[in-house]
Amino acid sequence: MTQSDLPRPDERGPEAAETALAFESAAVAYDRAAERGDMLQILAPDARVLRPELLPAPDIQLHLYRQMRRARHFDERGWVLYRQGRLGVFPPFGGMEASQCGTAAALTKDDWLFPTYRDTGAALTLGLPIARTLAYWRTSPHGWHMPENLKVLPFYIPIATQYPQAVGAALAEKLRGTKNVAMAFIGDGGSSEGDFHEALNFAGALNAPCVFVLQNNGWAISVPTRSQTRAENLSLRALGYGLPGVRVDGNDALATWHVTNEAVERARRGEGPTLIETVTYRVKPHTVADDPSRYRTEADTAGWSERDPVVRLQTHLLREGLLTEESDAALQAEIAAEFEAALQEADGYPDPTPAEILDHVFAEPTPQLRRQRAELLEEA
C-alpha cells in the first residue's frame, strides 16, 4: 500500500482528517522504513525471503509459528469468553503476535519478563499456563501469583513502571553473577513517560543485562502515535542514553526473534542493555470493552491485514516445506484442544472467598492487612 492508495481526509469528511493523517503516518512510516532499510525484515509481507542469511534454524521457525498460533487462539477465544461473561475486560493483541512471541521466545525460564497488560502472548510463550492466565483475566486469586518456576511478573496496568523495575531485576542478576537477563515491554505511548527515560539511563549507566522492547503499535488508547510524538524512529531514543537501538518489523516473527536473540546474547555477555522497537499495529480495540469507531474507521486498519504476522510465517513455512496443510491442521487442532483443557481446568477453580483479596498483597502481611482479613472472616 502506498500513500496514494489511502483515502484522503477531504473524501471522508473533515471530522476524519486527524484519524486519516494518523493512519497514513502508521502505514506509510512502515512502508518507508522498509524501503529505507532502517527496519530489519527477513520476510516481506508477502512472505518472500529478503535476508536468507538471517533465517533461524527450521526448529526455531516452527516453534515461533506454534507460539503465535497459540497466542492467536487465546486472543480469539478470549473475545468469545468475554461476550459469554466468562472472562473479564481483556486487552486483545491480535496482529501483534510476532512482536510478542518473537521477542519472548529468545528468553529462557531463568530470565525475567515484565509484560504490559497487552502482552499475554509474550507470557504464554515463556510458559505461563493458559489456565492461570484465564484466571488472571477473570480477576480470580488463582491467577494473581505466577508459578514459582517462572519469572513472569503480573501484567502491568500502570504505564511504564515496569521498565525501571526490570532494570532492578537485571542488576540483581548481575550482582548474583548469573547470565540471566530481564526483558520489559512498553508501548509507543509509554515511551513518552518519565519512567521509560529514567530506566534507559539507569540501565545504560550501570550496564544492566536488560532488553527493552518498545512495541510501536500506532495507538496509545485513542491517541495515535503521531499525536504524542514527532519522532518517527523511536529506537533512536536509545542513543541519548548510550544504548544500541534496533528497529525491526514487528509483524515479521523471524526478524523479531533474530534481533531479540542478539540483544539477549549481548546482555548475557555483559555488554549491557538494548532497546528494540517493533513496528506493528494494534488492529484490535484497546480492550474488548473499547469502541474504536469513536476514534478511527475500518479504513484505518484495512491495510494491516496484508501484513498479518501469522499468515506471513505460515505462508513461508508452507513454501519451504517445513509445514504442510495436514501438519498445520493437526497443529491448530492440538492448540484448540490444549486451550479447551485449560479452560476446563480454570472453570474448576473454586470460587474465591472475600478474604483472599488480601492474601497476595505482600509476602508478609502487615498488621493492617491481618486486621482487615480478620474482619472479613468475621463477616463471612
Buried (B, 14 or more C-beta within 10 A) or exposed (E): BEEEEBBEBEEBEEEBEBBBBBBBBBBBBBBEBBEEEBBBBBBBBEBEBBEEEBBBEEEBBBBBBBBBBBBBBBBEBBBEBBEEEBBBEBBBBBBBBBBBBBBBBBBEEEBBBBBBBBBBBBBBBBBBBBBBBBBBBBEBBBBBEBEEEBBBBBBBEEBBBBBBBBBBBBBBBBEEEEBBBBBBBBBBBBBBBEBBBBBBBBBBEBBBBBBBBBBBBBBBEBBBBBBBBEBEBBBBBBEEBBBBBBBBBBBBBBBBBBBBBBBBEBBBEEEBBBBBBBBBBBBBBBBBEBEBEEBBBEBBBBBBEEBBBBBBBBBBBBEEEBBEEEEBEEBBEEBBEBBEEBBEBBEEBEEBEEBBBBBEEEEEBEEEBEEBBEEBEEEE
